[in-house]
């Protein structure tokens, strides 16, 4: 039930998928909200600190998710999935992972640009690996903003495709990411 099997996803994959997806949506909303905050707004300092801490947790979760995906058995495609569907599915996953890790790294670079690593909820300070000049910080900020929007758009298309599979094609694509496969499902 925890591990992925040939016929579906296990609980670890499902929890990581939905936890990361909801976290990304939350961070996107918080990021959009923070852009217009004024200096005297109560969330002027709280918002970025929360955004950074949750972003660091997402970096750890996405690293775990990537390692889990690399070292776990992948479920077989459903019988009605054509080569085009399989290619599109794989391409979207690869692009989403690349965009998310680029977004997270750019956020890390922005927060550690002055030579002081980002703080995770006053529990732990990540090391600052690089110091960036103003131009590089601006570039990292542009990448962070652009990739956040690209992720939200691509995730929306990903969700629409899952709903299309569920309601139009009536296959188990969405159900496999909602219900962990168990040993009894294999008989």
QUICORPE-V181966 format. One record per backbone hydrogen bond with DSSP energy under -1.0 kcal/mol. NH is the residue of the N-H (numbers start at 0). CO is the residue of the C=O. If there is no record, write none. Layout:
nh,co
NH,CO
NH,CO
This chain:
nh,co
4,7
7,4
10,0
11,1
13,9
14,10
15,11
16,12
17,13
18,14
19,15
20,16
21,17
22,18
23,19
24,20
25,21
26,22
27,23
28,24
29,25
30,26
31,27
32,28
33,29
34,30
36,33
40,37
43,40
46,42
48,44
49,45
50,46
51,47
52,48
53,49
54,50
55,51
56,52
57,53
58,54
59,55
60,56
61,57
62,58
63,59
64,60
65,61
66,62
67,63
68,64
69,65
70,66
75,5
80,77
85,81
86,82
87,83
88,84
89,85
90,86
91,87
92,88
93,89
94,90
95,91
96,92
97,93
98,94
99,95
100,96
101,97
102,98
103,99
104,100
105,101
106,102
107,103
108,104
109,105
110,106
111,107
114,111
119,123
122,119
123,119
125,117
131,112
136,132
137,133
138,134
139,135
140,136
141,137
142,138
143,139
144,140
145,141
146,142
147,143
148,144
149,145
150,146
151,147
152,148
153,149
154,150
155,151
156,152
157,153
158,154
159,155
160,156
161,157
162,158
163,159
164,160
165,161
166,162
167,163
168,163
170,164
175,171
176,173
177,174
178,174
180,8
185,182
